[in-house]
Amino acid sequence: MKVLMLGWELPPHNSGGLGVACYQMCKELATQSVSIEFIVPYTAKHNIDFMKVTAATPQDVKDVIKSGIAYDSFKFIHDDGSEEWVSIFDQHRIYERGIESISRLGDFDIIHAHDWLTFRAGMRAKELSGKPLIVHVHATEYDRSGGNAGNPLVEEIEYMGMMLADRVITVSEYTKQVVMKHYRIPGDKIEVVHNSIDIGSYPEQSGDNLYTYLDVMRQSGWRVISYIGRLSVQKGLTNLLQAMRGVVDRAPKTLLLFIGSGEQYEELVNMAADLGLAANVLFVDFQRGKALTDGFAVSDLFVMPSVSEPFGIAPLEAIALGTPTLVSKQSGVTEVVRNCLTTDFWDIDKMVDDISSVVMHDELRDELHKQSYAEFCRMNWATSAQKLRTVYENAVGALV
């Protein structure tokens, strides 16, 4: 089975969980006799040996650098040394033109496109090649806007991609229901394939924790709550801050650690000050490597209070690194992790109760992690990859 895979990022050049999920998924697919050419919109070294990674860039571009602004804008550095800033929608058109050439020349059986960023290119590849198109929904504009009206152009691209695709894959049953309700896609066209995690990619922690201050504070009886991810309206972080006010009233020796960046940064900083939490809330920018994993490891509880979260890989990372989790019921990850605390994203009182219980009772914290880690150790990408391969085979077979 030869797959033309359309994605927007891969580690280590990723800005979030989408790239990680794509990387781990493709790595497992490669063990199941699936040959993949993965197209990204930028030039970079990935050191990947289980699939071919191709950059869909103009011939006169030497480097393409992601800015992380407004979804992902790009800076093009041309061969002559000149620089050009390209908006996300202009980059879509460049990416689509690159896919046109690959579609005409490439040898593949099926097209697999991830999220709205690649849907237009996927539709064009299907039009030119006549091959079946699978669109993979990791998140929708409905999720990113926190259940509110989002960017209408993005929503239109999502709708057209899902309508014209041969099959739609969602990362959870929760997301399948969102796609059916808000995008009016027939349920019998949608296959749920849960994300998983590569346990081997999370080795035991080594060396001193980089968050020395927090390590020392914990030894002095303080407890650390963490949120690690984008600072955006989708994630329900204003509710977490309000809950933190109640937690500190009950357990004053509690700290909240934010690791990440996003459009809500200044709002959250100001809100923490207004709530009188300046001494209890710490903000750290986007991190990679040990600075990221140590953030999970130094925490007593990881909280993901998302308004709408199609899956959510971060709770699995937390469990892998020794930390129990509290996640909103509006999150797909609760379909595969049962041993975690859950609450509706809007239920601040319940959030206060759950967080307070963990920071005030180490035995509860340890038992929660023990049970969730047992679930984590049973996870792998093999089952999900086999479901994907079956979707491929059925789509290809339908055209024969």
C-alpha positions in Angstrom: 0.0 0.0 0.0 1.5 3.3 -1.1 0.2 6.4 0.6 0.6 10.1 -0.3 0.4 11.6 3.2 -0.3 15.4 3.5 0.6 17.0 6.8 1.6 20.4 8.2 4.4 19.4 10.6 6.6 16.6 12.0 8.9 16.6 15.0 11.2 18.2 15.9 9.7 21.1 13.8 6.3 20.9 15.3 4.3 23.4 17.3 1.8 20.9 18.9 0.4 17.4 19.2 -0.6 17.0 15.5 3.0 16.5 14.4 3.7 14.0 17.2 0.6 12.0 16.4 1.4 11.9 12.7 5.0 10.8 13.4 4.0 8.0 15.7 1.1 6.8 13.5 3.3 6.7 10.4 6.1 4.9 12.2 3.7 2.1 13.1 2.1 2.0 9.6 5.5 1.5 8.1 5.8 -1.8 10.1 2.5 -2.9 8.4 3.8 -2.8 4.8 2.6 0.7 4.2 4.9 2.9 2.1 4.5 6.6 2.9 5.6 9.8 1.2 4.9 12.6 3.7 4.6 16.1 2.3 5.3 19.1 4.6 5.2 22.8 3.6 8.7 23.6 4.8 12.3 22.5 4.3 14.0 20.9 7.2 16.0 17.8 8.3 13.8 15.3 10.2 16.2 12.3 10.4 13.3 9.9 9.6 14.1 6.5 8.0 10.7 4.8 7.9 9.1 7.1 5.3 10.1 9.6 2.7 9.6 13.3 3.8 9.2 15.8 1.0 9.0 19.6 1.1 6.3 21.2 -1.1 8.2 24.4 -1.7 9.0 26.6 -4.7 12.3 25.7 -6.5 13.9 29.1 -5.6 13.3 28.7 -1.9 16.3 27.6 0.3 14.6 27.7 3.7 11.0 28.0 5.0 10.7 28.9 8.6 7.4 28.6 10.5 6.5 31.6 12.6 3.7 30.2 14.8 1.7 33.4 14.3 -2.0 33.2 13.2 -2.1 29.5 12.9 1.3 29.2 11.1 2.7 32.0 8.9 6.0 31.3 7.1 9.1 33.2 6.3 10.6 32.2 2.9 14.4 32.7 2.5 15.1 32.5 -1.3 18.2 31.4 -3.0 19.2 35.0 -3.7 19.1 35.8 0.1 15.8 37.7 -0.1 13.1 37.2 2.6 9.4 36.9 2.1 6.6 36.6 4.7 3.8 34.4 3.6 0.4 34.2 5.4 -1.2 30.9 6.2 -3.7 31.1 3.3 -1.0 32.0 0.8 1.1 29.1 2.1 -1.9 26.9 1.4 -1.8 27.9 -2.3 1.9 27.3 -2.4 1.5 23.9 -0.8 -1.4 23.0 -3.2 0.8 23.9 -6.2 3.5 21.6 -4.9 1.0 18.8 -4.4 -0.2 19.3 -8.0 3.3 18.3 -9.3 3.6 15.4 -6.9 0.1 14.1 -7.8 1.0 14.0 -11.5 4.4 12.3 -11.0 3.9 10.3 -7.8 3.2 6.5 -7.6 0.6 6.0 -4.8 -2.6 4.2 -4.1 -4.4 6.6 -1.8 -4.2 10.2 -0.4 -4.3 10.8 3.4 -4.7 14.5 4.4 -4.5 15.7 8.0 -6.7 18.6 9.2 -8.0 21.6 7.3 -4.4 22.9 6.6 -4.0 20.1 3.9 -7.6 19.5 2.8 -7.5 21.8 -0.2 -4.3 20.1 -1.4 -5.9 16.7 -0.8 -8.9 17.6 -2.9 -6.7 18.8 -5.7 -4.6 15.6 -5.5 -7.8 13.5 -5.7 -9.0 15.5 -8.7 -5.7 15.1 -10.6 -5.0 11.5 -9.7 -8.4 9.9 -9.4 -7.1 8.2 -6.2 -9.4 8.0 -3.1 -9.0 10.7 -0.5 -9.0 10.1 3.3 -9.3 13.2 5.5 -8.1 12.8 9.1 -9.8 15.2 11.6 -7.6 15.9 14.6 -9.3 19.2 15.5 -12.0 21.4 13.9 -12.6 25.1 13.9 -15.5 24.4 16.3 -12.9 23.1 18.8 -10.3 25.8 18.2 -12.9 28.5 18.8 -14.1 27.0 22.1 -17.5 26.0 20.7 -18.1 29.5 19.3 -18.2 30.8 15.7 -14.8 30.4 14.3 -13.1 31.5 11.0 -15.8 30.9 8.3 -13.2 30.3 5.6 -11.6 27.6 7.7 -15.0 26.0 8.4 -15.8 26.0 4.7 -12.5 24.3 3.9 -13.2 21.7 6.6 -16.8 21.1 5.3 -15.7 20.8 1.6 -12.8 18.4 2.5 -15.0 16.1 4.5 -17.8 16.1 2.0 -15.6 15.4 -1.0 -13.4 12.8 0.8 -14.1 9.1 0.3 -13.8 8.5 4.0 -13.4 10.7 7.1 -11.3 9.6 10.1 -11.8 11.2 13.5 -9.6 10.8 16.5 -12.4 10.1 18.9 -16.1 9.3 19.1 -16.5 12.8 20.6 -15.1 14.4 17.5 -17.2 12.2 15.3 -20.3 13.6 17.0 -19.0 17.2 16.5 -18.4 16.5 12.8 -21.9 15.0 12.4 -23.7 17.8 14.3 -21.8 20.9 13.3 -20.6 19.9 9.8 -23.5 17.7 8.8 -21.3 14.8 7.6 -23.1 11.4 7.5 -22.1 9.1 10.4 -21.7 6.1 8.1 -18.9 8.0 6.3 -16.8 8.5 9.5 -14.4 6.0 11.1 -13.1 6.6 14.6 -9.4 5.8 15.0 -8.1 6.8 18.4 -4.7 8.3 18.8 -2.3 6.4 20.9 1.2 6.9 22.2 4.7 5.4 21.6 5.7 4.3 25.0 9.3 3.9 23.9 9.6 7.6 23.1 9.3 8.4 26.8 12.4 7.1 28.6 12.9 7.4 32.3 13.8 10.9 33.5 17.5 11.5 34.1 19.5 14.2 35.8 18.2 17.0 38.0 14.8 18.5 37.2 15.3 21.8 35.3 12.5 23.4 37.4 14.8 23.6 40.5 12.6 26.2 42.2 9.6 24.0 41.9 11.5 21.0 43.1 12.7 22.8 46.2 9.2 24.1 46.9 7.7 20.6 46.7 10.3 19.4 49.2 9.0 22.2 51.5 5.4 20.9 51.3 4.2 22.8 48.3 2.3 21.1 45.5 2.4 21.9 41.8 -0.5 21.9 39.3 0.4 22.2 35.6 -1.1 22.9 32.3 1.1 22.3 29.3 -0.1 23.3 25.8 -1.4 26.2 23.8 -2.7 29.2 25.7 -6.0 29.6 23.7 -9.7 29.9 24.3 -10.2 26.3 23.3 -8.3 25.1 26.4 -10.6 26.6 29.0 -7.8 28.2 30.9 -9.8 31.1 32.4 -11.9 28.5 34.2 -8.7 26.8 35.5 -7.5 30.2 36.9 -10.9 30.7 38.6 -10.7 27.2 40.1 -7.1 27.9 41.2 -8.4 30.8 43.3 -10.6 28.4 45.2 -7.8 25.8 45.5 -5.4 28.4 47.0 -8.1 29.4 49.5 -8.2 25.8 50.7 -4.5 24.9 50.2 -2.4 28.0 50.1 0.8 26.1 49.3 -0.2 25.3 45.8 1.4 26.5 42.6 0.1 26.5 39.0 2.6 26.2 36.2 1.7 27.2 32.6 4.0 25.9 29.9 3.1 27.1 26.4 2.4 30.1 24.3 -0.7 31.5 22.6 -3.0 34.4 22.0 -4.3 34.3 25.6 -1.0 34.9 27.3 -1.5 38.5 28.3 -5.1 37.9 29.3 -4.2 35.0 31.6 -1.3 37.0 33.2 -3.7 39.9 33.9 -6.4 37.6 35.2 -4.0 35.8 37.6 -3.0 39.2 39.0 -6.7 40.3 39.3 -7.5 37.1 41.2 -4.7 37.7 43.6 -2.7 34.7 42.3 0.5 36.5 41.2 2.5 34.5 43.8 0.9 31.2 42.9 1.0 31.2 39.1 4.1 30.8 36.9 4.2 31.2 33.2 6.9 29.5 31.1 7.1 29.9 27.3 6.8 27.1 24.7 9.3 24.3 25.5 10.9 21.3 23.9 12.9 18.3 25.1 13.9 18.0 28.8 12.4 21.5 29.6 9.1 20.1 28.4 9.2 16.7 30.0 10.5 18.0 33.3 7.4 20.3 33.5 5.2 17.2 33.5 7.5 15.3 35.9 7.7 18.1 38.5 3.9 18.3 38.7 1.5 16.6 41.2 -1.4 16.9 38.8 -1.8 17.8 35.2 -5.0 19.6 34.3 -6.5 19.9 30.7 -9.8 21.8 31.1 -10.6 22.1 27.4 -13.9 23.4 26.2 -13.7 21.1 23.2 -10.7 18.7 22.8 -10.9 16.1 20.0 -8.4 13.8 21.7 -5.6 15.4 23.7 -2.2 13.7 23.8 -0.8 15.8 26.7 -2.6 13.8 29.4 -0.9 10.6 28.1 2.4 12.4 28.2 1.8 13.4 31.8 0.9 9.8 32.8 4.1 8.6 31.0 6.2 11.0 33.1 4.7 10.2 36.5 1.8 12.6 36.9 -2.0 11.9 37.3 -4.5 13.9 35.3 -7.7 15.9 35.5 -9.4 16.4 32.1 -12.6 17.9 30.9 -15.4 15.5 29.9 -15.4 17.3 26.6 -12.1 15.5 25.7 -11.7 12.5 23.5 -8.8 11.1 25.6 -11.4 10.0 28.2 -12.5 7.3 25.8 -9.2 5.5 26.3 -8.1 6.6 29.8 -10.6 5.7 32.5 -8.4 6.2 35.5 -8.3 10.0 35.5 -10.3 12.7 37.2 -13.0 14.3 34.9 -15.2 17.3 35.1 -17.2 19.5 32.8 -15.1 22.4 31.5 -17.5 24.8 33.0 -17.9 23.2 36.4 -15.4 25.3 38.4 -16.6 24.1 41.8 -16.0 20.5 40.8 -12.6 21.4 39.5 -11.7 23.1 42.8 -12.8 20.0 44.7 -10.8 17.6 42.6 -7.6 19.6 42.5 -7.8 20.3 46.2 -8.3 16.6 47.0 -5.1 15.7 45.1 -2.9 18.5 46.5 -4.0 17.7 50.0 -3.8 13.9 49.8 -0.6 12.4 48.3 -2.1 8.9 48.6 -4.8 9.9 46.2 -2.3 11.4 43.8 -0.1 8.2 43.9 -3.1 5.8 43.4 -4.5 7.8 40.5 -1.1 7.7 38.7 -0.6 4.0 39.5 -4.0 3.1 37.9 -3.6 5.4 34.9 -0.1 4.2 34.3 -1.3 0.6 34.1 -3.7 1.7 31.4 -0.9 3.6 29.6 1.3 0.6 29.5 -1.3 -1.3 27.5 -1.5 1.4 24.8 0.2 1.1 21.4 -0.3 2.4 17.9 -0.6 -1.2 16.4 -4.4 -1.4 16.7 -5.0 2.1 15.4 -2.6 1.6 12.5 -4.4 -1.6 11.5 -7.7 0.2 11.5 -6.2 2.8 9.2 -4.8 0.2 6.9 -8.3 -1.4 6.7 -9.8 2.0 5.8 -7.1 2.3 3.0 -7.9 -1.1 1.6 -11.6 -0.6 1.6 -11.3 2.8 -0.1 -9.0 1.4 -2.7 -11.1 -1.7 -3.2 -14.2 0.4 -3.7 -12.6 1.9 -6.9 -11.5 -1.4 -8.4 
